[in-house]
Structures are given as C-alpha cells and as structure tokens.
C-alpha cells in the first residue's frame, strides 16, 4: 500500500520524509511493473472517515487511485493497459492507495463466433493455476456488450464448476473477442 495520494507533497500536505518514502515506493513499483509484461496492477484508493466531509469521501478515494495510475502512465511511461482502477473505498482505517498484482495466465481464450464458452482444456488449465488464489476474468469484445456479458457469466460459471470460487470479472472493449485470465500474484 502506498502512504498517500500522489500529488499531496507538492501542496505541503505531507511531511517531506513521508513524501520521499512514498515516491520511492511508487518508483519501485513502476520499475518492477516495467520489467513484467504479463502483470496487471489493480489500483484502489482509500480515504479515512475523518479526512473530508461525508459527501466527498468516495470522490477522494477514487481520485487517489486515478492519480496513482496517472503518475505511473505519465511520469514512469508505463502503458495504461497495465492498470485497472477499482472504485475507491471510504471509511476504512487506511489512507492512501493499494496495489494488487495479477499475473496473466498464458492460455488461448479465443471464442468461436457466437460461442459463449472457451475450450474446456483451457478452463482446466486456468482452474489449476488459480487453486487457492483470487482470479480476474476479462472478456474482451468488439462491440456486442450483451454477448460479452453472457460470455462472462458462462465462463465464470464454468470456472466455479472447476473449483475456482474467487473470480471477479469485467467486460472490456477490445479488437479481438477473447477471454483473458489473471491470477493474483504471490506477495514478495
């Protein structure tokens, strides 16, 4: 977890030592991520109850996550598709940004035209890779959101039938209709 929102130091709202430590932590994450082309970083901002009025908490938490991604893309020259910004979380005992790394599982998740599922052997491989870890399923589509959502439900159900219970999913616009699978990277 990062210590505070990117950008606070220049406004004088963060102690110099804390700002330097935060900057170094962000730079280490950027260096690690730049050397890993099969990793996606989920970014979520957090906000304490005591920081701002109630109506501003969710916006502040969301802005923290977005500013972190903006820093990585603009200052560190990392590709924006290496990040997924999650909705901010207010009212927790943490102020700042959380990063969770997911490694792409190298399988062929290509859909046959109008098919809902992917190959059963592919799903078996994904299930094996995800045992005991959180997983993310992305369904990329070329414009048919309804079909992509149906595919998401079908593939998620197939993974759950194979024992993968912690599967978050999302539908993403893309040029190729494909399922991409990610497993939470081990800390370290």
Long-range contacts (C-beta under 8 A, 24 or more apart in sequence): 1-94, 1-96, 1-97, 1-98, 1-99, 2-26, 2-68, 2-96, 2-97, 2-98, 2-99, 3-96, 4-64, 4-95, 4-96, 4-97, 5-45, 5-60, 5-63, 5-64, 5-67, 5-68, 5-96, 5-97, 6-64, 6-67, 6-68, 6-70, 6-71, 6-97, 7-67, 7-71, 26-68, 26-71, 26-72, 26-76, 27-76, 29-72, 29-99, 30-72, 30-76, 30-78, 33-72, 33-78, 33-82, 33-101, 34-76, 34-78, 36-103, 38-103, 38-104, 38-106, 39-82, 39-101, 39-102, 39-103, 39-104, 39-185, 40-82, 40-83, 40-84, 40-101, 40-102, 40-104, 40-136, 40-182, 41-72, 41-82, 41-83, 41-84, 41-99, 41-100, 41-101, 41-102, 42-83, 42-84, 42-85, 42-86, 42-99, 42-100, 42-101, 42-102, 42-136, 43-68, 43-69, 43-83, 43-84, 43-85, 43-86, 43-97, 43-98, 43-99, 44-85, 44-86, 44-87, 44-88, 44-89, 44-97, 44-98, 44-100, 45-88, 45-89, 45-96, 45-97, 45-98, 46-88, 46-89, 46-90, 46-92, 46-94, 46-95, 46-96, 46-97, 46-98, 47-88, 47-89, 47-90, 47-91, 47-92, 47-95, 48-91, 48-92, 48-93, 48-94, 48-95, 49-90, 49-91, 51-95, 57-90, 57-91, 58-87, 58-88, 58-90, 59-88, 60-88, 60-90, 61-88, 61-89, 61-90, 62-87, 62-88, 63-88, 64-88, 64-96, 64-97, 65-97, 68-97, 68-99, 84-136, 84-170, 100-184, 101-184, 101-185, 102-134, 102-136, 102-182, 102-183, 102-184, 102-185, 103-182, 103-183, 103-184, 103-185, 104-180, 104-181, 104-182, 105-129, 105-130, 105-181, 105-182, 105-183, 107-181, 109-178, 109-179, 109-180, 109-181, 110-176, 110-177, 110-178, 111-151, 111-177, 111-178, 111-179, 114-147, 116-150, 116-151, 116-154, 116-155, 117-151, 117-154, 117-155, 117-158, 118-155, 118-179, 120-158, 123-155, 123-158, 123-159, 123-162, 124-162, 126-159, 126-162, 126-164, 126-181, 127-159, 127-162, 127-163, 127-164, 129-181, 129-183, 130-159, 130-164, 130-166, 130-167, 130-181, 130-183, 131-163, 131-164, 133-166, 133-183, 133-184, 133-186, 134-166, 134-168, 134-183, 134-184, 135-159, 135-164, 135-166, 135-167, 135-168, 135-181, 135-182, 135-183, 135-184, 136-167, 136-168, 136-169, 136-170, 136-181, 136-182, 137-167, 137-168, 137-169, 137-170, 137-179, 137-180, 137-181, 137-182, 138-169, 138-170, 138-171, 138-172, 138-179, 138-180, 138-181, 138-182, 139-169, 139-170, 139-171, 139-172, 139-178, 139-179, 140-172, 140-173, 140-174, 140-175, 140-176, 140-177, 140-178, 140-179, 140-180, 141-171, 141-172, 141-173, 141-174, 141-177, 142-173, 142-174, 142-175, 142-176, 142-177, 143-173, 145-171, 148-177, 151-179, 155-179
